[in-house]
Amino acid sequence: MKKQYLYVLLIGALLLSACGQKAPAAGVTEITVMQWGSPEELTVWQQITEDFQKANPDIKVNVEVSDWDTYWTKVDTLFAAQTPPDIFAIDAPFYYDWQTRGALLNLQPYIDQSPGFLDGFYPKSLEVYKLADGYYGLPRDFQTIVLFYNVEMFDAAGLEYPNDTWTYDDLRTAAKALTLDKDGDGKTDQYGFNFDSWDLEPGWGEVIWSYGGEIVSEDHTQTLLGEPKAMAGWQLLYDMMMVDKSTPDPITAGEFGSDPFLAGIAAMTPMGHWAVPEYATGGFKMDVAPLPKGPDGERFTSVNSAGFVIAKDSQAPDAAWKFIQYATSEDAQTKLTELGFAIPVYETVAESDVFLKQAAPINHQVFLDAIDYAKIKPSFTGYTEWSDVVGNALALIWNGEVSLEDGIATLVTEADAVLNK
């Protein structure tokens, strides 16, 4: 789940200043919570933490929120020093890596002591965390990928807006019509489509699935991105970029801060709800539609979550569990949903006006409807290294350094080597 526009923020510092930076009183348990997040999340997590502490005066919570890259460096450093945070956020694809190294606490005993605790969660948001012996983590929020489109560009071209009858052929046709050299200088000023050419979640994974392909085998020993149906999906994206020129290559996209849709240069892009707050500041009218159907009439998107886990070596697991319970409660989920970055894991909150009638004037229901045709973003041991290998191999293709066939063949070989370490 790619998070941009993030900064290093210390909620704990604000809370300490409010308490005069004094050590916890006798009988008070102190826990540390680490996660990545945005500036806007600072205020909300401060409020959630303060509300929790009022209800649990015997627990003091220090929450640190960092940008994505800084966050993982800090977490790795703390674990290496054997001083892990009590609670830390996890991107679901990384979950198995952390669980298989024995770093996480099994939460099942706590869940068993709280009958009905999981009843309000979206079942699909829980699936990736459920292992044979229980849950070692729980979702904090989640994402589905839908098609964002620039309403003004469609209106100017006199084109029908994307809808639930669209196929990827329809998307390709519209993208070509929306690609323009407005001033006639031989350089494209407007692209019909843009996608994240590195990550499978907001970019190419949904296309592969909709074309009948798969990402990896069920036992996570084979990369299936070179199989015939997957290759048909790759061919669509390759042709849109290299033949139609309706999609910018990564170098060109980088000229617009890597997001041509936000820059007002691309008419369509597949993306998650995390982008809504920033897209709403773009100065153009937008809306969302379901992703198109593949050649066999099937439509797929991905679902991915950010979750909370407790370090196995936490010195205060009971207090940490209480905080996770509150952070996933209806009250806390409502506060987080008001930020607009994600779908809440609590169904009643997602289906309420808090989510459906947010300030951004788009059809938020489309994100919820996508749950029904969503596949879970792959999560397995070695995912981080595997995804880096795949992204690097794809970059050679998109930059025109190798052919599609040769590039995917190399990708599969190198990615399989990671899976079979």
Secondary structure, 3 states (H helix, E strand, C coil): CCCCCCCCEEHHHHHHHHCCCCCCCCCCEEEEEEEECCHHHHHHHHHHHHHHHHHCCCEEEEEEEECHHHHHHHHHHHHHCCCCCCEEEEEHHHHHHHHHCCCECCCHHHHHCCCCCCCCECHHHHHHHEECCEECCEEEEEEECEEEEEHHHHHHHCCCCCCCCCEHHHHHHHHHHCCECCCCCCCCCEECCCCCCCCHHHHHHHHHHHCCCCCECCCCCCECCCCHHHHHHHHHHHHHHHHCCCCCCHHHHHCCCCCCCCCCCECEEEECHHHHHHHCCCCCCEEEECCCECCCCCCCEEEEEEEEEEECCCCCHHHHHHHHHHHCCHHHHHHHHCCCCCEECEHHHHCCHHHHCCCCCCCCHHHHHHHHHEEECCCCCCHHHHHHHHHHHHHHHHCCCCCHHHHHHHHHHHHHHHHCC
